Amino acid sequence: MPSDLLVSEPWVKATPSPAWTRSGAGDEHVEPGPAEPDPDGFTAWLDRTIGRPDPERTVVVVGLMLEVCVLSTLQELTFRGYRPSVLLEGVDTHSGDQAEKLQLADTLFPFWGTPVRWHQLSV
């Protein structure tokens, strides 16, 4: 990822839901504490990094497992009023099966976000 697109303050979540984190999360010198809800912290991070929800702006989500963490993040963003998309080249399924990924993109994800590909994105 280009360095100018990286957020200097990443949000490190602790469960599939992005509204949960751990004390010490993301700090290699600290042993993380137990998972705990932090919806206000997630809201503050969203406000600082991508701003308040705006129907004219799309938030593009990438992540590891499409059917777990990415789905949970898409749901949370949708519930908060954002318009999320999921970058298909930036996610995968637990199984790694590309047919499964496309099936999820076609059947499940339109409820929570728009599946997009690299060539569809512009800055």
Rosetta constraint file for C-alpha pairs under 8 A:
AtomPair CA 1 CA 5 HARMONIC 6.88 0.50
AtomPair CA 1 CA 6 HARMONIC 7.07 0.50
AtomPair CA 2 CA 6 HARMONIC 6.83 0.50
AtomPair CA 7 CA 49 HARMONIC 7.07 0.50
AtomPair CA 11 CA 42 HARMONIC 7.50 0.50
AtomPair CA 11 CA 45 HARMONIC 7.10 0.50
AtomPair CA 12 CA 18 HARMONIC 7.96 0.50
AtomPair CA 12 CA 21 HARMONIC 6.35 0.50
AtomPair CA 12 CA 25 HARMONIC 5.90 0.50
AtomPair CA 12 CA 26 HARMONIC 5.95 0.50
AtomPair CA 13 CA 17 HARMONIC 7.22 0.50
AtomPair CA 13 CA 18 HARMONIC 5.24 0.50
AtomPair CA 13 CA 19 HARMONIC 7.09 0.50
AtomPair CA 13 CA 20 HARMONIC 5.61 0.50
AtomPair CA 13 CA 21 HARMONIC 4.39 0.50
AtomPair CA 13 CA 22 HARMONIC 7.21 0.50
AtomPair CA 13 CA 25 HARMONIC 7.55 0.50
AtomPair CA 14 CA 18 HARMONIC 7.47 0.50
AtomPair CA 14 CA 20 HARMONIC 5.62 0.50
AtomPair CA 14 CA 21 HARMONIC 4.44 0.50
AtomPair CA 14 CA 22 HARMONIC 6.04 0.50
AtomPair CA 14 CA 25 HARMONIC 7.82 0.50
AtomPair CA 14 CA 35 HARMONIC 5.68 0.50
AtomPair CA 14 CA 36 HARMONIC 7.86 0.50
AtomPair CA 15 CA 20 HARMONIC 6.10 0.50
AtomPair CA 15 CA 21 HARMONIC 7.16 0.50
AtomPair CA 15 CA 35 HARMONIC 7.25 0.50
AtomPair CA 15 CA 69 HARMONIC 7.68 0.50
AtomPair CA 16 CA 68 HARMONIC 6.09 0.50
AtomPair CA 16 CA 69 HARMONIC 4.29 0.50
AtomPair CA 16 CA 70 HARMONIC 7.74 0.50
AtomPair CA 16 CA 72 HARMONIC 5.88 0.50
AtomPair CA 16 CA 73 HARMONIC 7.50 0.50
AtomPair CA 17 CA 69 HARMONIC 6.64 0.50
AtomPair CA 17 CA 72 HARMONIC 5.32 0.50
AtomPair CA 17 CA 73 HARMONIC 6.17 0.50
AtomPair CA 17 CA 76 HARMONIC 7.43 0.50
AtomPair CA 18 CA 42 HARMONIC 7.18 0.50
AtomPair CA 18 CA 69 HARMONIC 7.96 0.50
AtomPair CA 18 CA 72 HARMONIC 7.29 0.50
AtomPair CA 18 CA 73 HARMONIC 5.86 0.50
AtomPair CA 18 CA 76 HARMONIC 7.37 0.50
AtomPair CA 19 CA 37 HARMONIC 5.98 0.50
AtomPair CA 19 CA 38 HARMONIC 5.42 0.50
AtomPair CA 19 CA 39 HARMONIC 4.64 0.50
AtomPair CA 19 CA 41 HARMONIC 7.76 0.50
AtomPair CA 19 CA 42 HARMONIC 5.65 0.50
AtomPair CA 19 CA 76 HARMONIC 7.93 0.50
AtomPair CA 20 CA 35 HARMONIC 6.48 0.50
AtomPair CA 20 CA 36 HARMONIC 5.46 0.50
AtomPair CA 20 CA 37 HARMONIC 4.23 0.50
AtomPair CA 20 CA 38 HARMONIC 5.28 0.50
AtomPair CA 20 CA 39 HARMONIC 6.92 0.50
AtomPair CA 21 CA 25 HARMONIC 6.87 0.50
AtomPair CA 21 CA 35 HARMONIC 5.54 0.50
AtomPair CA 21 CA 36 HARMONIC 5.64 0.50
AtomPair CA 21 CA 37 HARMONIC 6.38 0.50
AtomPair CA 21 CA 38 HARMONIC 6.45 0.50
AtomPair CA 22 CA 32 HARMONIC 5.93 0.50
AtomPair CA 22 CA 33 HARMONIC 5.31 0.50
AtomPair CA 22 CA 34 HARMONIC 5.71 0.50
AtomPair CA 22 CA 35 HARMONIC 4.81 0.50
AtomPair CA 22 CA 36 HARMONIC 5.92 0.50
AtomPair CA 23 CA 32 HARMONIC 5.65 0.50
AtomPair CA 23 CA 33 HARMONIC 5.10 0.50
AtomPair CA 23 CA 34 HARMONIC 7.37 0.50
AtomPair CA 23 CA 35 HARMONIC 7.95 0.50
AtomPair CA 24 CA 30 HARMONIC 5.50 0.50
AtomPair CA 24 CA 31 HARMONIC 6.34 0.50
AtomPair CA 24 CA 32 HARMONIC 4.64 0.50
AtomPair CA 24 CA 33 HARMONIC 6.52 0.50
AtomPair CA 25 CA 30 HARMONIC 7.85 0.50
AtomPair CA 25 CA 31 HARMONIC 7.97 0.50
AtomPair CA 25 CA 32 HARMONIC 5.36 0.50
AtomPair CA 25 CA 33 HARMONIC 7.73 0.50
AtomPair CA 27 CA 31 HARMONIC 7.93 0.50
AtomPair CA 27 CA 32 HARMONIC 7.98 0.50
AtomPair CA 38 CA 42 HARMONIC 6.32 0.50
AtomPair CA 39 CA 43 HARMONIC 6.12 0.50
AtomPair CA 40 CA 44 HARMONIC 6.16 0.50
AtomPair CA 41 CA 45 HARMONIC 6.14 0.50
AtomPair CA 42 CA 46 HARMONIC 6.13 0.50
AtomPair CA 43 CA 47 HARMONIC 6.18 0.50
AtomPair CA 44 CA 48 HARMONIC 6.27 0.50
AtomPair CA 45 CA 49 HARMONIC 6.04 0.50
AtomPair CA 46 CA 50 HARMONIC 5.50 0.50
AtomPair CA 46 CA 51 HARMONIC 5.92 0.50
AtomPair CA 46 CA 52 HARMONIC 7.15 0.50
AtomPair CA 47 CA 51 HARMONIC 4.11 0.50
AtomPair CA 47 CA 52 HARMONIC 5.42 0.50
AtomPair CA 50 CA 59 HARMONIC 7.95 0.50
AtomPair CA 53 CA 57 HARMONIC 7.82 0.50
AtomPair CA 53 CA 80 HARMONIC 7.37 0.50
AtomPair CA 53 CA 81 HARMONIC 5.50 0.50
AtomPair CA 53 CA 82 HARMONIC 4.72 0.50
AtomPair CA 53 CA 83 HARMONIC 7.63 0.50
AtomPair CA 54 CA 81 HARMONIC 7.69 0.50
AtomPair CA 54 CA 82 HARMONIC 6.46 0.50
AtomPair CA 54 CA 83 HARMONIC 7.61 0.50
AtomPair CA 55 CA 81 HARMONIC 7.96 0.50
AtomPair CA 55 CA 82 HARMONIC 6.93 0.50
AtomPair CA 55 CA 83 HARMONIC 6.42 0.50
AtomPair CA 57 CA 83 HARMONIC 6.88 0.50
AtomPair CA 58 CA 82 HARMONIC 7.38 0.50
AtomPair CA 58 CA 83 HARMONIC 5.15 0.50
AtomPair CA 58 CA 84 HARMONIC 5.57 0.50
AtomPair CA 58 CA 85 HARMONIC 6.63 0.50
AtomPair CA 59 CA 82 HARMONIC 7.12 0.50
AtomPair CA 59 CA 83 HARMONIC 6.13 0.50
AtomPair CA 59 CA 84 HARMONIC 4.62 0.50
AtomPair CA 59 CA 85 HARMONIC 6.04 0.50
AtomPair CA 60 CA 84 HARMONIC 5.80 0.50
AtomPair CA 60 CA 85 HARMONIC 4.79 0.50
AtomPair CA 60 CA 86 HARMONIC 5.57 0.50
AtomPair CA 60 CA 87 HARMONIC 6.42 0.50
AtomPair CA 61 CA 70 HARMONIC 7.26 0.50
AtomPair CA 61 CA 73 HARMONIC 7.96 0.50
AtomPair CA 61 CA 74 HARMONIC 7.49 0.50
AtomPair CA 61 CA 84 HARMONIC 6.85 0.50
AtomPair CA 61 CA 85 HARMONIC 6.05 0.50
AtomPair CA 61 CA 86 HARMONIC 4.77 0.50
AtomPair CA 61 CA 87 HARMONIC 6.18 0.50
AtomPair CA 61 CA 90 HARMONIC 7.97 0.50
AtomPair CA 62 CA 70 HARMONIC 7.05 0.50
AtomPair CA 62 CA 86 HARMONIC 6.20 0.50
AtomPair CA 62 CA 87 HARMONIC 5.84 0.50
AtomPair CA 62 CA 88 HARMONIC 7.93 0.50
AtomPair CA 62 CA 90 HARMONIC 4.88 0.50
AtomPair CA 62 CA 91 HARMONIC 5.62 0.50
AtomPair CA 63 CA 69 HARMONIC 7.18 0.50
AtomPair CA 63 CA 70 HARMONIC 5.78 0.50
AtomPair CA 63 CA 90 HARMONIC 6.33 0.50
AtomPair CA 63 CA 91 HARMONIC 5.13 0.50
AtomPair CA 63 CA 92 HARMONIC 7.71 0.50
AtomPair CA 64 CA 69 HARMONIC 7.20 0.50
AtomPair CA 64 CA 70 HARMONIC 7.13 0.50
AtomPair CA 64 CA 90 HARMONIC 7.85 0.50
AtomPair CA 64 CA 91 HARMONIC 5.35 0.50
AtomPair CA 64 CA 92 HARMONIC 5.90 0.50
AtomPair CA 64 CA 93 HARMONIC 7.49 0.50
AtomPair CA 65 CA 69 HARMONIC 5.84 0.50
AtomPair CA 65 CA 70 HARMONIC 6.10 0.50
AtomPair CA 65 CA 91 HARMONIC 6.30 0.50
AtomPair CA 65 CA 92 HARMONIC 5.33 0.50
AtomPair CA 65 CA 93 HARMONIC 4.91 0.50
AtomPair CA 65 CA 94 HARMONIC 5.63 0.50
AtomPair CA 66 CA 70 HARMONIC 4.81 0.50
AtomPair CA 66 CA 71 HARMONIC 5.92 0.50
AtomPair CA 66 CA 91 HARMONIC 5.83 0.50
AtomPair CA 66 CA 92 HARMONIC 5.51 0.50
AtomPair CA 66 CA 93 HARMONIC 5.13 0.50
AtomPair CA 66 CA 94 HARMONIC 7.57 0.50
AtomPair CA 66 CA 101 HARMONIC 7.45 0.50
AtomPair CA 67 CA 71 HARMONIC 5.47 0.50
AtomPair CA 67 CA 93 HARMONIC 6.29 0.50
AtomPair CA 67 CA 94 HARMONIC 7.54 0.50
AtomPair CA 67 CA 104 HARMONIC 7.74 0.50
AtomPair CA 68 CA 72 HARMONIC 6.24 0.50
AtomPair CA 69 CA 73 HARMONIC 6.12 0.50
AtomPair CA 70 CA 74 HARMONIC 6.12 0.50
AtomPair CA 70 CA 86 HARMONIC 7.97 0.50
AtomPair CA 70 CA 91 HARMONIC 7.82 0.50
AtomPair CA 71 CA 75 HARMONIC 6.17 0.50
AtomPair CA 71 CA 109 HARMONIC 7.59 0.50
AtomPair CA 71 CA 112 HARMONIC 7.67 0.50
AtomPair CA 72 CA 76 HARMONIC 6.16 0.50
AtomPair CA 73 CA 77 HARMONIC 6.11 0.50
AtomPair CA 74 CA 78 HARMONIC 6.08 0.50
AtomPair CA 74 CA 84 HARMONIC 6.21 0.50
AtomPair CA 74 CA 85 HARMONIC 7.73 0.50
AtomPair CA 74 CA 86 HARMONIC 7.86 0.50
AtomPair CA 74 CA 112 HARMONIC 5.66 0.50
AtomPair CA 74 CA 113 HARMONIC 6.23 0.50
AtomPair CA 75 CA 79 HARMONIC 6.08 0.50
AtomPair CA 75 CA 112 HARMONIC 5.57 0.50
AtomPair CA 76 CA 80 HARMONIC 6.24 0.50
AtomPair CA 77 CA 81 HARMONIC 6.42 0.50
AtomPair CA 77 CA 82 HARMONIC 5.24 0.50
AtomPair CA 77 CA 83 HARMONIC 7.24 0.50
AtomPair CA 77 CA 84 HARMONIC 6.62 0.50
AtomPair CA 78 CA 82 HARMONIC 5.21 0.50
AtomPair CA 78 CA 83 HARMONIC 6.22 0.50
AtomPair CA 78 CA 84 HARMONIC 6.73 0.50
AtomPair CA 78 CA 112 HARMONIC 6.23 0.50
AtomPair CA 78 CA 113 HARMONIC 7.52 0.50
AtomPair CA 83 CA 113 HARMONIC 6.86 0.50
AtomPair CA 84 CA 112 HARMONIC 7.40 0.50
AtomPair CA 84 CA 113 HARMONIC 4.95 0.50
AtomPair CA 84 CA 114 HARMONIC 6.66 0.50
AtomPair CA 85 CA 113 HARMONIC 4.76 0.50
AtomPair CA 85 CA 114 HARMONIC 4.37 0.50
AtomPair CA 85 CA 115 HARMONIC 5.59 0.50
AtomPair CA 85 CA 116 HARMONIC 6.47 0.50
AtomPair CA 86 CA 90 HARMONIC 7.79 0.50
AtomPair CA 86 CA 91 HARMONIC 7.86 0.50
AtomPair CA 86 CA 113 HARMONIC 6.54 0.50
AtomPair CA 86 CA 114 HARMONIC 6.15 0.50
AtomPair CA 86 CA 115 HARMONIC 4.91 0.50
AtomPair CA 86 CA 116 HARMONIC 6.00 0.50
AtomPair CA 87 CA 91 HARMONIC 6.74 0.50
AtomPair CA 87 CA 115 HARMONIC 6.18 0.50
AtomPair CA 87 CA 116 HARMONIC 5.07 0.50
AtomPair CA 87 CA 117 HARMONIC 5.59 0.50
AtomPair CA 87 CA 118 HARMONIC 6.99 0.50
AtomPair CA 88 CA 92 HARMONIC 7.64 0.50
AtomPair CA 88 CA 115 HARMONIC 6.34 0.50
AtomPair CA 88 CA 116 HARMONIC 6.02 0.50
AtomPair CA 88 CA 117 HARMONIC 5.65 0.50
AtomPair CA 89 CA 117 HARMONIC 6.44 0.50
AtomPair CA 89 CA 118 HARMONIC 7.04 0.50
AtomPair CA 92 CA 96 HARMONIC 5.93 0.50
AtomPair CA 92 CA 97 HARMONIC 7.97 0.50
AtomPair CA 92 CA 98 HARMONIC 7.69 0.50
AtomPair CA 92 CA 101 HARMONIC 6.58 0.50
AtomPair CA 93 CA 97 HARMONIC 6.61 0.50
AtomPair CA 93 CA 98 HARMONIC 7.75 0.50
AtomPair CA 93 CA 100 HARMONIC 7.28 0.50
AtomPair CA 93 CA 101 HARMONIC 5.93 0.50
AtomPair CA 96 CA 101 HARMONIC 7.87 0.50
AtomPair CA 97 CA 101 HARMONIC 6.45 0.50
AtomPair CA 98 CA 102 HARMONIC 6.27 0.50
AtomPair CA 99 CA 103 HARMONIC 6.13 0.50
AtomPair CA 100 CA 104 HARMONIC 6.19 0.50
AtomPair CA 101 CA 105 HARMONIC 6.16 0.50
AtomPair CA 102 CA 106 HARMONIC 6.10 0.50
AtomPair CA 103 CA 107 HARMONIC 6.02 0.50
AtomPair CA 103 CA 108 HARMONIC 7.96 0.50
AtomPair CA 104 CA 108 HARMONIC 5.16 0.50
AtomPair CA 104 CA 109 HARMONIC 6.29 0.50
AtomPair CA 105 CA 109 HARMONIC 5.07 0.50
AtomPair CA 105 CA 110 HARMONIC 7.04 0.50
AtomPair CA 105 CA 115 HARMONIC 6.03 0.50
AtomPair CA 106 CA 110 HARMONIC 6.83 0.50
AtomPair CA 108 CA 112 HARMONIC 7.69 0.50
AtomPair CA 109 CA 113 HARMONIC 5.59 0.50
AtomPair CA 109 CA 114 HARMONIC 6.69 0.50
AtomPair CA 109 CA 115 HARMONIC 7.01 0.50
AtomPair CA 110 CA 114 HARMONIC 5.54 0.50
AtomPair CA 110 CA 115 HARMONIC 7.28 0.50
AtomPair CA 116 CA 120 HARMONIC 6.34 0.50
AtomPair CA 116 CA 121 HARMONIC 7.56 0.50
AtomPair CA 117 CA 121 HARMONIC 7.00 0.50
